[in-house]
Structure formats: structure tokens, C-alpha cells
Amino acid sequence: MSLLRLPAFLLFVLLLAGCGGRAVLGLDAHDVLQASAAVPAPVINDKTGPKAVIPIFVATSRARSNNLALPYSSERSPTLNFARVDVGIPPNHKNGEVEKASVKPDPARNFVATSFQPYPSGQVFIDRINAELARRPEDKREIFIFVHGYNNNFADGVFREAQIAYDYSLPAVAVHYSWPSAATLGLYVYDRDSATYGREGLAELLQLITRTNATRILLVGHSMGSFVVMEALTKLAETGHKDVFRRLSGVMLAAPDIDVDVFQAQVADIGQLPRPFVVLASRADRALGVSKRIVGGHARVGDGSSIPMLQNLGILVLDASQLDGGSHGVFASSPTLMAMARSGELTRHILEGDETGTGQAILADETSAIAGAASLVFYLPARILGAGR
């Protein structure tokens, strides 16, 4: 689908609410490390940047390129590529934002890669992740896997995960799965096909991650990346690898851009979903409204129109329609969610909501001190509602 074929009003909304802008890593030749090299200690400067460096371990089904600005392209690779990218957070960073540049980034103002280290194999990738996990206390050896959405290049997705890890103060090792999005606004159909193609790579990554020494593994997909997640789980179920599910400590689909009927078929193919399984939805999500129009009016899982269906499938739903604007990227930008995550309340409500409770829960009492917390509504799975009657 070309930009010229999109109706003008759809193009306008996409320009306002699209998932990604353009970013580059900002690498120089000396930033590229050999697989066996030790990653240098970051130089932290609160005035010239960066003020923090977040290591991101990457598995990607993108093809390798010779462009250091984007070392992986939008072309599809038949095999997974592995790397580590250290991302510098600029001193002027505002929570929820990714301050990026389409030309050479300025470490004082922009997210920038401070080093890039490709790995020759999945085993080296696992070894490096285990080394990172070993630096943490035994009860903090967690992995956070993030799968980006539509219209993201390699740098967009890596920087977004670094922003989430930093703003949410996540103690986990950050692992990014980068599927071959075209990162071009009008190529929605190409991205949809690439999302399907990308399921093989994510399924392989999940099998690799289960071989690490992590005590907890959280998997999060955003927008079209949620489709990649569901397809990968389907692939694992169909090929007899549901043992992977037992290693997952939770799955979240944020603003999932998935046709409702397709999603129900995926769940049927998967069978028992990993738990807790969470969908963050919003009726205020304009990007999913555009997606719905592009595909002929079919409802999307994340648009907030199918909450009872999700409950009946045993899924916990977080309704963010009234939360900090309820935008397509509210999961990454909401100050309320960040405050709840840092306090531990978000995790507590998700985990307890998946095991106990008798009805729809709205945050109150302990979380009332967090501004906006009552705007996030929890819809419990129907199996729990029935158990409480």
C-alpha cells in the first residue's frame, strides 16, 4: 500500500499517531566490538550525556547491513542475528519520550548507541546474557523481552526498549526482538507480512531464552509486535514446544493490532495460554482506529471493544482508555504506570488479579496516592469471576 493510496484523513491520523519515527544508532567504527571483547565501562556525564547506559541484547530476523547507522535493515534474514547494543540515555531525557535524531545523534540531547557487539551464534548470545544475569542477586535474575510494533526501524525498537527499561527502573536484563518492519508509513501490508515472517525468529529466541539462568521471563509485544508474539506462541504449541510456556512468568500485549477473529483462532491453536496473560487496551487509541479502517472495519484486540471476549478466554485486561490520554503508546509513556511499577502495585494487582478476586477491580486504597491510578481499570478473567461466585 503506497502513501498515495491512503485517504488523506487516514494519512493525517497516521502522521499524528504512527508507532515510529526515524532514528539512527549513531555508531562510529570504533564503537563496533569483536564478539570476544569486553564491553567498555560507559562514561557517564550529566551535562554532555549520557546520564545512563542501558545494555540491550538483540535477536533479529532483519538482514545485516553495512550501514553503521542501522546495522540491520528492513530486509528479511533466513537466520537469526544476535548482538548487544549499549544505549545512552541523554541528560535532558523526559520520561516516556525517546529523544532521537535522524542524523548523527548528540549524546547530550539524543538516545545514542555507545557500543555495538554482534555475536556469531545463539550460544554466545546466551552466554553473554548469563554473564549479565550473574551480576545480579539471585532473586533479581529476570529477563524482559520486548517486541516492537509497526513502522519501526532497528534503532527505533532498540531505543524504545531502552526507554522503557530506564523509565520503569526495570531490574531485568533487556532483550529485544527486532522483526523486519519496513519502517515506512505506507508499507502497512509489508509490515503485516513481515510480522508473520518474524514468528519463526521469535519462537527460536524464546527457546534460547529458556536455556538461560533467568528466574523470571516477561514477554511484551506492542501493536503489530503483539501479532508476532501470538504467532510465535502458536508456532511453539504446534511444534510441541509448550514447555517454553512454563518458563514465561507473564505475557503482555500492549495495544495489540490483531484482528479479533484471528486472535481467537490463535488462542484456540495455542491452547492453554501462559499465565498471567494480560492485554492493555484503550478505546482512545487512534492508531488502532486507523488500522481498523485500513482492514475494512474489523475490530482490533487492543481497541477496547472486545473486553468480555478476552475475559472469557482467561485474559486479564487493563483498560487504559482514561489513563494519561489512552494513546497507542501509553504503555511506554504513562507516568501513572511508571509510578505504579516502581511502587510494586502494578505487579501486585496483575499477579493477584490472576489468582484471586470476585469481580472487576478498580485501583484504590494503597494506590490512591498515585495520581491517575484510579483511571486504570482491571477486568479479571471470567474463570476467576466464576470461581468467586
C-alpha positions as CSV (number, residue, x, y, z in Angstrom):
1,M,0.0,0.0,0.0
2,S,1.5,3.3,-1.0
3,L,1.1,6.6,0.7
4,L,-0.7,7.9,-2.3
5,R,-3.4,5.3,-2.0
6,L,-4.2,6.2,1.6
7,P,-7.2,8.5,2.0
8,A,-6.0,12.0,3.1
9,F,-7.6,11.8,6.5
10,L,-6.1,8.4,7.3
11,L,-2.7,9.7,6.3
12,F,-3.1,12.7,8.6
13,V,-4.1,10.5,11.6
14,L,-1.2,8.1,10.9
15,L,1.2,11.0,10.8
16,L,-0.1,12.0,14.2
17,A,-0.3,8.6,15.8
18,G,2.1,6.3,13.9
19,C,4.1,3.9,16.1
20,G,7.5,5.0,15.0
21,G,9.7,7.9,13.7
22,R,13.1,7.6,12.2
23,A,16.2,7.1,14.4
24,V,19.8,6.0,13.9
25,L,22.1,4.4,16.3
26,G,24.9,7.0,15.9
27,L,27.7,4.4,15.8
28,D,31.3,5.0,14.6
29,A,33.7,2.3,13.6
30,H,35.4,2.3,17.0
31,D,32.1,1.6,18.7
32,V,31.8,-1.8,17.0
33,L,33.3,-4.5,19.2
34,Q,34.5,-8.0,18.5
35,A,32.4,-10.8,20.0
36,S,35.1,-11.7,22.4
37,A,35.9,-8.1,23.5
38,A,34.9,-6.8,26.9
39,V,32.3,-4.0,26.8
40,P,34.0,-0.8,27.9
41,A,32.6,0.9,31.0
42,P,30.4,3.8,30.0
43,V,31.5,7.3,30.5
44,I,28.6,9.0,32.4
45,N,28.3,12.8,32.3
46,D,25.2,14.5,33.4
47,K,25.9,17.5,31.2
48,T,27.3,16.2,28.0
49,G,25.5,12.8,28.2
50,P,24.7,10.1,28.5
51,K,23.4,10.1,32.1
52,A,22.9,6.3,32.0
53,V,23.7,3.4,29.6
54,I,21.3,0.5,29.2
55,P,22.6,-2.7,27.6
56,I,20.1,-4.3,25.1
57,F,20.6,-7.8,23.9
58,V,19.2,-8.2,20.5
59,A,17.9,-11.1,18.4
60,T,16.7,-10.1,15.0
61,S,15.3,-11.6,11.8
62,R,16.4,-8.5,9.9
63,A,19.3,-8.9,7.5
64,R,22.7,-7.4,8.4
65,S,23.7,-4.3,6.6
66,N,27.0,-2.4,6.1
67,N,25.4,0.8,7.4
68,L,26.6,1.5,11.0
69,A,23.7,3.9,11.5
70,L,21.4,0.9,11.1
71,P,23.4,-2.3,11.2
72,Y,20.3,-4.3,10.5
73,S,17.9,-3.4,7.6
74,S,14.3,-4.0,6.7
75,E,15.3,-7.0,4.6
76,R,14.4,-10.4,5.9
77,S,17.1,-12.8,7.1
78,P,16.6,-16.6,6.9
79,T,18.5,-17.0,10.1
80,L,18.6,-15.0,13.4
81,N,21.3,-12.5,14.0
82,F,22.4,-11.7,17.5
83,A,24.0,-8.6,19.1
84,R,24.4,-6.3,22.1
85,V,23.7,-2.6,21.8
86,D,24.5,-0.3,24.7
87,V,22.2,2.7,24.6
88,G,23.0,6.0,26.2
89,I,20.1,8.0,27.8
90,P,20.6,11.8,27.3
91,P,20.7,14.1,30.3
92,N,17.6,16.0,29.0
93,H,15.5,12.9,28.8
94,K,11.9,13.2,29.7
95,N,10.1,10.1,31.0
96,G,8.1,8.4,28.2
97,E,10.0,10.1,25.4
98,V,12.6,8.7,23.0
99,E,14.7,11.7,22.1
100,K,16.0,10.5,18.8
101,A,17.7,12.0,15.7
102,S,17.5,11.0,12.1
103,V,21.1,12.1,11.5
104,K,24.2,11.9,13.8
105,P,22.7,11.9,17.4
106,D,24.0,14.2,20.0
107,P,24.7,12.3,23.3
108,A,23.7,15.4,25.2
109,R,20.3,15.5,23.6
110,N,19.5,12.2,21.9
111,F,19.4,8.5,22.6
112,V,22.6,7.1,21.1
113,A,24.4,3.7,20.9
114,T,27.7,3.8,22.8
115,S,28.7,0.4,21.5
116,F,27.6,-2.4,19.2
117,Q,28.8,-6.0,19.5
118,P,27.5,-8.6,17.1
119,Y,27.5,-12.2,18.3
120,P,28.3,-15.2,16.0
121,S,25.8,-17.6,17.4
122,G,22.9,-18.2,19.7
123,Q,25.1,-19.9,22.2
124,V,27.4,-16.9,22.6
125,F,24.2,-14.8,23.0
126,I,23.0,-17.0,25.8
127,D,26.5,-17.0,27.5
128,R,26.6,-13.2,27.4
129,I,23.1,-12.9,28.9
130,N,24.0,-15.4,31.6
131,A,27.1,-13.3,32.4
132,E,24.8,-10.2,32.8
133,L,22.3,-12.2,34.9
134,A,25.2,-13.4,37.2
135,R,25.9,-9.8,38.1
136,R,22.5,-9.6,39.8
137,P,21.3,-11.1,43.1
138,E,19.6,-14.5,42.6
139,D,16.2,-13.0,43.2
140,K,16.7,-10.4,40.5
141,R,17.8,-12.6,37.6
142,E,15.0,-11.5,35.3
143,I,14.7,-11.0,31.6
144,F,12.4,-8.5,29.9
145,I,11.8,-9.4,26.2
146,F,10.2,-6.6,24.1
147,V,8.8,-6.9,20.6
148,H,8.3,-3.6,18.7
149,G,5.4,-2.6,16.5
150,Y,4.6,-1.4,13.0
151,N,6.8,1.3,11.3
152,N,9.9,0.8,13.4
153,N,13.5,0.6,12.1
154,F,16.2,-1.2,14.1
155,A,17.1,1.8,16.1
156,D,13.5,2.8,16.9
157,G,12.8,-0.6,18.6
158,V,16.1,-0.8,20.5
159,F,15.8,2.8,21.8
160,R,12.2,2.2,22.8
161,E,13.2,-0.8,24.9
162,A,16.0,1.2,26.5
163,Q,13.5,4.0,27.3
164,I,11.1,1.5,28.9
165,A,13.8,-0.2,30.9
166,Y,15.2,3.1,32.2
167,D,11.9,4.9,32.9
168,Y,10.3,1.9,34.6
169,S,13.5,1.2,36.6
170,L,13.4,-2.4,35.5
171,P,15.9,-4.6,37.2
172,A,15.7,-7.1,34.4
173,V,18.2,-7.9,31.6
174,A,16.6,-6.3,28.5
175,V,16.3,-8.5,25.4
176,H,14.9,-7.1,22.2
177,Y,13.4,-9.0,19.3
178,S,13.5,-6.9,16.1
179,W,11.4,-8.2,13.2
180,P,11.9,-6.8,9.7
181,S,9.5,-3.8,9.7
182,A,10.0,-1.6,6.6
183,A,9.8,1.5,8.9
184,T,7.9,3.3,6.1
185,L,4.5,4.7,6.9
186,G,2.7,3.5,3.8
187,L,4.0,-0.1,3.9
188,Y,1.5,-1.4,6.4
189,V,0.9,-4.6,4.3
190,Y,4.6,-5.3,4.0
191,D,4.9,-5.0,7.8
192,R,2.0,-7.3,8.3
193,D,3.7,-9.9,6.1
194,S,7.0,-9.4,7.9
195,A,5.2,-9.8,11.2
196,T,4.1,-13.3,10.0
197,Y,7.6,-14.0,8.8
198,G,9.0,-12.9,12.1
199,R,7.2,-15.5,14.1
200,E,9.9,-18.2,13.4
201,G,12.7,-16.0,14.8
202,L,10.8,-15.1,18.0
203,A,9.9,-18.7,18.6
204,E,13.6,-19.6,18.2
205,L,14.5,-16.7,20.6
206,L,12.1,-17.9,23.2
207,Q,13.5,-21.4,23.1
208,L,17.0,-19.9,23.5
209,I,16.0,-17.7,26.4
210,T,14.6,-20.7,28.3
211,R,18.2,-22.1,28.4
212,T,19.4,-19.1,30.3
213,N,19.7,-18.9,34.1
214,A,16.9,-16.4,34.4
215,T,14.4,-16.9,37.2
216,R,11.7,-14.9,35.6
217,I,11.0,-14.1,31.9
218,L,8.5,-11.4,30.9
219,L,7.4,-11.1,27.3
220,V,5.8,-7.9,26.0
221,G,4.6,-7.2,22.5
222,H,3.4,-3.8,21.3
223,S,0.9,-3.1,18.5
224,M,1.8,-5.3,15.5
225,G,4.5,-6.9,17.6
226,S,1.7,-8.5,19.6
227,F,0.7,-10.4,16.4
228,V,4.3,-11.6,16.2
229,V,4.1,-12.8,19.8
230,M,0.8,-14.7,19.2
231,E,2.2,-16.3,16.1
232,A,5.3,-17.4,17.9
233,L,3.3,-18.9,20.7
234,T,1.2,-20.7,18.1
235,K,4.3,-22.0,16.4
236,L,5.7,-23.3,19.7
237,A,2.4,-25.0,20.5
238,E,2.1,-26.6,17.1
239,T,5.7,-27.9,17.1
240,G,5.5,-29.5,20.6
241,H,7.5,-26.8,22.5
242,K,4.8,-25.7,25.0
243,D,7.4,-26.4,27.7
244,V,8.6,-22.9,26.9
245,F,5.4,-21.5,28.3
246,R,6.3,-22.8,31.8
247,R,9.4,-20.6,31.8
248,L,7.4,-17.5,31.0
249,S,6.4,-15.5,34.1
250,G,4.0,-13.4,32.1
251,V,2.9,-12.2,28.7
252,M,1.6,-8.7,28.0
253,L,0.1,-7.5,24.7
254,A,0.1,-3.7,24.7
255,A,-2.3,-2.1,22.2
256,P,-2.4,-5.3,20.1
257,D,-3.1,-4.7,16.4
258,I,-4.6,-8.1,15.8
259,D,-8.0,-8.9,14.1
260,V,-10.3,-10.2,16.9
261,D,-11.3,-13.3,14.9
262,V,-7.7,-14.1,14.1
263,F,-6.8,-13.7,17.7
264,Q,-9.5,-16.1,18.8
265,A,-8.2,-18.6,16.3
266,Q,-4.6,-18.1,17.6
267,V,-5.7,-18.8,21.2
268,A,-7.5,-21.9,20.1
269,D,-4.4,-23.2,18.4
270,I,-2.2,-22.3,21.4
271,G,-4.5,-24.0,23.9
272,Q,-3.6,-23.1,27.5
273,L,-2.1,-19.6,27.4
274,P,0.9,-18.7,29.6
275,R,-0.2,-17.0,32.9
276,P,-0.7,-14.3,33.7
277,F,-1.7,-13.2,30.2
278,V,-2.5,-9.5,30.0
279,V,-3.9,-7.3,27.3
280,L,-3.7,-3.5,27.6
281,A,-6.5,-1.9,25.6
282,S,-7.8,1.6,25.0
283,R,-10.9,3.0,23.3
284,A,-8.9,6.2,22.9
285,D,-6.3,4.5,20.7
286,R,-6.4,6.5,17.4
287,A,-3.8,4.4,15.7
288,L,-5.8,1.2,16.1
289,G,-8.8,3.1,14.8
290,V,-6.8,3.8,11.6
291,S,-5.7,0.2,11.4
292,K,-9.4,-0.9,11.7
293,R,-10.3,1.3,8.7
294,I,-7.4,0.0,6.6
295,V,-8.5,-3.6,7.1
296,G,-12.2,-2.9,6.2
297,G,-13.6,-2.2,9.6
298,H,-12.6,-5.3,11.5
299,A,-12.1,-4.7,15.2
300,R,-8.7,-4.9,16.7
301,V,-7.9,-6.7,20.0
302,G,-6.5,-3.6,21.6
303,D,-9.3,-1.1,20.7
304,G,-11.3,-1.9,23.9
305,S,-14.3,-3.2,22.0
306,S,-13.9,-6.9,22.9
307,I,-13.1,-7.0,26.7
308,P,-15.8,-9.6,27.5
309,M,-14.4,-11.9,24.8
310,L,-10.9,-11.5,26.3
311,Q,-12.2,-12.2,29.8
312,N,-13.9,-15.4,28.5
313,L,-10.5,-16.5,27.1
314,G,-9.0,-16.3,30.6
315,I,-7.2,-13.0,29.9
316,L,-6.7,-10.1,32.3
317,V,-7.5,-6.8,30.6
318,L,-6.1,-3.4,31.6
319,D,-8.4,-0.7,30.2
320,A,-6.3,2.4,29.7
321,S,-8.9,4.4,27.9
322,Q,-8.9,7.1,30.6
323,L,-5.2,6.7,31.6
324,D,-3.0,9.6,30.6
325,G,-4.7,10.1,27.3
326,G,-5.0,6.4,26.4
327,S,-2.8,6.7,23.3
328,H,-1.3,3.9,21.3
329,G,2.0,4.3,23.2
330,V,0.5,4.8,26.7
331,F,2.1,1.6,27.9
332,A,5.6,3.2,27.4
333,S,4.7,6.9,28.2
334,S,2.3,6.8,31.1
335,P,3.7,8.4,34.3
336,T,0.9,6.7,36.2
337,L,2.0,3.2,35.0
338,M,5.6,4.1,35.8
339,A,4.8,5.2,39.3
340,M,2.7,2.1,39.9
341,A,5.5,-0.2,38.5
342,R,8.1,1.5,40.8
343,S,5.9,1.1,43.8
344,G,5.2,-2.6,43.0
345,E,1.4,-2.0,42.8
346,L,1.1,-2.8,39.1
347,T,2.8,-6.2,39.5
348,R,0.8,-6.9,42.7
349,H,-2.6,-6.2,41.0
350,I,-1.7,-8.2,37.9
351,L,-0.4,-11.3,39.8
352,E,-3.2,-11.2,42.5
353,G,-5.8,-10.4,39.9
354,D,-4.8,-13.5,38.0
355,E,-5.3,-15.7,41.1
356,T,-7.9,-14.2,43.3
357,G,-10.8,-11.7,43.2
358,T,-14.5,-11.8,42.5
359,G,-15.2,-9.0,40.0
360,Q,-14.0,-6.0,38.1
361,A,-11.2,-4.3,40.2
362,I,-10.5,-0.6,40.1
363,L,-7.4,0.6,41.8
364,A,-8.0,2.3,45.2
365,D,-6.8,2.3,48.7
366,E,-3.0,1.8,48.6
367,T,-2.6,3.2,45.1
368,S,-4.9,6.2,45.6
369,A,-1.8,8.3,46.4
370,I,-0.6,7.8,42.8
371,A,-2.1,10.4,40.6
372,G,-4.3,8.9,37.9
373,A,-4.2,5.3,39.3
374,A,-7.9,5.0,39.5
375,S,-8.2,5.7,35.8
376,L,-6.7,2.2,35.0
377,V,-9.4,-0.4,35.2
378,F,-8.7,-4.1,35.6
379,Y,-11.1,-6.6,34.1
380,L,-10.5,-10.1,35.6
381,P,-10.6,-13.3,33.6
382,A,-14.1,-14.9,33.5
383,R,-12.7,-18.1,35.1
384,I,-11.8,-16.1,38.2
385,L,-15.2,-14.4,38.3
386,G,-16.9,-17.7,38.1
387,A,-14.7,-19.1,40.9
388,G,-15.7,-16.2,43.2
389,R,-19.5,-16.7,42.8
